[in-house]
């Protein structure tokens, strides 16, 4: 089972971004680099919005040096996963 990044819509996180109590699981998205429970402190909502805007404004750069983007990766299309 995979989980969707709430920042960039990357659909292959190994852990949910937040646990059942709403605390970050410290999962780091290989696509945008957001670490849930760290980069969203102290304001979860603004942390998510700010990180997403920065990721988009900086050209949708792939974060991970160890995990490659999916074949035919489309970061703009990937954002559609957030609408589901």
C-alpha positions as CSV (number, residue, x, y, z in Angstrom):
1,X,0.0,0.0,0.0
2,X,1.2,3.5,-0.9
3,X,0.3,6.9,0.3
4,X,0.0,10.3,-1.4
5,X,2.2,13.2,-0.5
6,X,0.0,16.1,0.7
7,X,2.5,18.6,-0.8
8,X,3.2,17.5,-4.3
9,X,0.8,14.5,-4.9
10,X,3.6,12.0,-5.2
11,X,1.6,8.7,-5.0
12,X,4.3,6.3,-3.7
13,X,5.0,7.2,-0.1
14,X,5.7,4.1,2.1
15,X,4.0,5.6,5.2
16,X,1.1,7.8,5.6
17,X,2.1,11.5,6.1
18,X,0.2,11.7,9.4
19,X,-0.8,9.1,12.0
20,X,-4.4,8.7,13.3
21,X,-3.8,11.5,15.8
22,X,-2.6,14.0,13.2
23,X,1.1,13.8,14.1
24,X,3.7,13.7,11.3
25,X,5.3,10.3,10.7
26,X,8.6,11.8,9.6
27,X,8.2,10.3,6.1
28,X,10.3,12.3,3.6
29,X,8.8,12.6,0.2
30,X,11.5,11.7,-2.4
31,X,9.8,14.1,-4.9
32,X,9.5,17.4,-3.1
33,X,11.6,16.7,0.0
34,X,9.0,17.6,2.6
35,X,9.3,15.8,6.0
36,X,6.0,15.3,7.7
37,X,6.3,16.3,11.3
38,X,9.3,18.5,10.8
39,X,8.8,20.8,7.9
40,X,5.2,21.5,8.9
41,X,6.1,22.8,12.4
42,X,4.7,24.9,14.0
43,X,1.8,25.5,11.6
44,X,0.8,22.4,9.6
45,X,-1.5,24.2,7.1
46,X,0.9,27.1,6.3
47,X,3.9,24.7,6.2
48,X,2.2,22.6,3.5
49,X,1.0,25.6,1.5
50,X,4.4,27.4,1.7
51,X,6.4,24.2,0.8
52,X,4.1,23.4,-2.2
53,X,4.4,27.0,-3.5
54,X,8.1,27.0,-3.1
55,X,8.4,23.6,-4.9
56,X,6.3,24.8,-7.8
57,X,8.0,28.2,-8.0
58,X,11.4,26.5,-8.0
59,X,10.5,24.5,-11.1
60,X,9.2,21.2,-9.6
61,X,12.7,20.0,-8.8
62,X,13.0,16.3,-7.9
63,X,14.5,16.1,-4.3
64,X,16.0,12.6,-3.8
65,X,19.4,11.7,-5.0
66,X,18.7,8.0,-4.2
67,X,15.2,7.5,-5.6
68,X,14.6,8.3,-9.3
69,X,11.5,9.9,-10.5
70,X,8.9,7.5,-12.0
71,X,9.1,6.8,-15.7
72,X,7.4,9.7,-17.7
73,X,7.2,11.7,-14.5
74,X,4.8,14.6,-14.8
75,X,4.9,16.9,-11.7
76,X,2.1,19.1,-12.9
77,X,-0.1,16.1,-13.6
78,X,0.9,14.6,-10.3
79,X,-0.6,17.6,-8.5
80,X,-4.0,16.2,-9.7
81,X,-3.6,13.5,-7.0
82,X,-4.3,16.1,-4.4
83,X,-7.8,16.7,-5.8
84,X,-8.9,13.1,-5.1
